[in-house]
Amino acid sequence: MIHLTLYTTLGCHLCEALEAWLGRLASDEVTLERVEISDDEALMARYGVRIPVLRDAEGAELERGFEPARLADWLAARGWLDEAAWRQLQQDDADRPTARGAQMRGGRRYLG
């Protein structure tokens, strides 16, 4: 079992994204201790613009863990990455069609 602390606040959509990625990429069950930063001025000063922040038992922190590659690297460094899930996620991204970008036609912008 992986025990982590998540510094968060109510309604943090990035925190929700991090939790979803964590559920997909962790090699073991994860137990999160959620710390509400808005209840403490010191926590707000430290984490207010950085959330979500994950912290492991040794005190190492991860900012922007909602970015799958950052989270995967952080988990891998601790031996907690589900390598098969990470490879599958990367393959799924590679198979997704890429957008062509915006095009101007007749004075209007169209997304491709």
N, C-alpha and C positions, 0 to 999 in steps of 0.2 A: 504494500500500500504506500502511495506517495502522499505525504503531508505537506501542504503548501499554504501560505497566507496570501490572500488577495486583498490589496488595498483598493477600495471601491467607494462608490456613492450611489444613492438611489437613482435609478433611471439611466445608468451609464451603459449606453448601447455598445461601446467598445469593450466594456467588461463582459457583457453577454457574448460578444464575438469571441473573446479570449477563452471563456469557459467552453464554448462550443468546440473551438479548435483543440483545446486541451483534452476534451472528451474523445476526440478523434485520433489524436496523435500520441497520447500517453500509453506506454506499454503496460501499465498496471492501473488499478483503480486509484482515483485521486480523491483525497479528502481536502476540501478547502475550508480554511477559517477565513471568513469574510470580515474585514475590518472597515467599518463605516467611518470615512475620514471627516465627514461634515460635523461629527459630534465632538471634535477635538481640534482646537486652533493650531496646535503644533503639527498634527497630522495634515491639516489643510495646507499649512505653510510648506511642508515637506513634499506632499504628494498631489496637491491640488491641480497642478497642470500636467502631471505625469501619469495619472491613472489611465488604464489599469496597470498596477505593478504587482508582479508575483514575487514572493520571497520564499526561498527554501529554508530548511532547518538550520543551515550554516550561515544564513543571513545574506546570501547572494540574491540580488534582485534582477528582475527582467522588466524593462519598460517596453511598451509597444508590442506586447506578446500577442496582440490581435493580428499581427502580421505572421502568417504561417511559417515563413522561412526563419524568422527570428525565434519563434517559439520552438521550432524543430531543432535549431542549433543549440538552444539553451537546454532542452530536454536531452539531446544527444550527449552533451558534455557531462551529464549526470547519469547516463546509462538508462534513461527513462523513455527514449523515443521508440515508438513502434515503427520500425524501419519499413515494414510492408505497407502500412497505412500511409506513410510519408511518400513512398514510391508511387503508390496508387494515386494519391492526390496530385503529385507532379505529372503523372501520365494523364490524368483527367484534364489538367490545365493545358497540357500540350495538345490534346485532342480537340479542345474547344476552338471553334473558329475565331479568327482574329478580326476585329473591326477594321474597316478600311479607312476610317476617318471621315471628316466632314467634306462635303463637296458643295460648291456654289453652282446653282443652275437658275437662270432667270432672276437673279437677285435674291434668291432664297437659299438658305443653308440647309442641306440634307445630311443626316448622319448615316454613314454606310455601315 
